[in-house]
Each structure stands twice: as structure tokens, then as C-alpha cells.
Amino acid sequence: MEKSLLVIVRHKPGRTRLLMRALQSINDQTFKKINIIIFCMEEELKCHNVDDFYLKELSNIYSVIYDESC
């Protein structure tokens, strides 16, 4: 497909494998560009700790959007 796709995910930290499998299923579609917005469900996860989390890996595959002002 030539269209872009925006995926909004409400994610609980610790369920990374489930998230990655779901996103892989989306990636297997033939969308030209996939943007992802991830909302984490736990307050203690801060955006500035993103390098210690799975978003670094996701950002290598997708356009990940998160709030950098945390």
C-alpha cells in the first residue's frame, strides 16, 4: 500500500514481547510509512529513560512519537 499508518498503543511496561509481536504483524502489512504513538500505563516510566527501555529498538524500525518534555 502507498498509504501511511498511525498506530496508537496503550502499553504496560513489562509486556514488551506482546507489543513487539503486535507491531510485527502490522509491519508485515505493506504500508509505506508506519508511525507509532505509545502511551505507557505506569507513572514511574519516564520518557527520559527511553534509552533503557524498548523504544530505542522500536525507533530503529518505526517512527516512534513520545513526549520528550518528561
N, C-alpha and C positions, 0 to 999 in steps of 0.2 A: 504494500500500500504506500501511496505517496503522502498520506496524512500523518500528522503528528499526534501524539497521545499524551495526555496528562493523567498521571495516576496519583491519587491522594490516599495515603496509607496512615491509618491509626495503628501504631505498633507498640507492643510491650517489649521492652528490653529483655533479653534472655530467650526470645523466640526468634532468633536470627535465622535459624535454618528454615523455619516455616516461611519467613519473609523472603528469603533468597529463592526458595522453590517457587513461590507465587510470582516473583518478579521474573524468574527464568521462563516461566510459562508465558508471561506477557512478552518477553524478549524474543521468544520463538515465533511470535507473530511477525509479520514483515512490515511493521511501522517504520517509517523513515527516521523519526526522532521520538524518543521517549523521555518525558520529563517526569520526575517523581518529587512529590512533596511528602515528607514523613513527619508525622506528629507523634512524639513519644508519650507514653501514658504515665511515666514516673517523673516526679518533680526533681529528684536528685540527679537525673541525667542532664547535664548542662551542655549546651551547644559547643562551648569552648573545649570540651573533652572529646570532640568528634574524632580526633586522630586516634584515640584509644578505643574507638567503637567501630562498628561495621560500616559506617557511612563512607569511610575512606575507600574501602573496596567497592562499594556501590558507585561512588563517583567516578571510578575508572570505567564503568560500563554505561551509566546513565547520567543524565543531567539532574543532579540532586539539588533540591532547593530546601534550605532550612534557615532559620532565623539566626543571623550572625551577631545580633545585638545582645545575646545572652552573656 
